């Protein structure tokens, strides 16, 4: 089992206080539909399935899935699925995702959540560095956060000590919260153009964001846009905050 844990990047949460904290931070309605990627040994699953919630818990490891079925199969509102969460089609109704996800699959699971049309929120245990990087705590912003900012808010809701898991991972974890915005920051029809704008900016073709954008919009117009939104033209692309990206997009593309 130890080898399989390592292969599947399995670090099982065993701290009841952390479980309660995650459920609280998830802010789940009493009747929520909740999808859980990587149910593991079921510590979080059991708490998620309390009350009138409907929980769909995925576990790719067949031995763990069999144990979950034996231990938790009688819980009302809980459906256990032995399979890969990433292969599942999102539900057609509003739903939340909550999970202690495998570190090795973090980016793929986050992308799955961001692409799900009816997702309201995702509350995920990730590596601390991943959560800090994607919420701008290092003073830099990656493309994934910038690209999805008009539709999703990214927040880190505290850290979780590595000793809360078995086996203990090498690094501490964090609670990463993704929330679908009730009001988009751009008109929906402008979202594809904004994503293209962000992806162009991150190509780094000109050495800075201003130089890259000048290739499409002209140096004079770009200079005026940066001046209008009070962003230094010399600023490297990763140091441009999401709100500044939106302001530049409005100046240059709207």
PETAWO-V713852 format. One line per field, one symbol per residue. phi: phi as a letter, one per 20 degrees, with the letter a starting at -180 (. if undefined). burial: # if it has 24 or more other ideal C-beta (glycine too) atoms within 12 Angstrom, else .. A space follows every 50 residues. Layout:
phi->???
burial->???
This chain:
phi->.fffgffelecefcegffgffffffflefgdfecddemfmengfggffef mefdddddbfffffffffffecgeffndceceregfeeeffedfbddcae efgfdgfffffgffeffdfeacdcecggfffffedmfenccfggfffdgf dcedbddndcfgfeccffffcfdbeeddcfffcfecggfefgffffffff fefmfdnbfffffffednffffffffffdmdffeffgfeefgffgfffff fdcd
burial->....#..######.#..##.###.##.#...################### ..#########..##..#...#..#.#####...##.#.#....###### ###.###.########..##########.#######....########## #######.##.#.##...#..#########....##....#..##.##.# ##.....#######.##....##.##..#.#.#.#.##.###.######. ###.
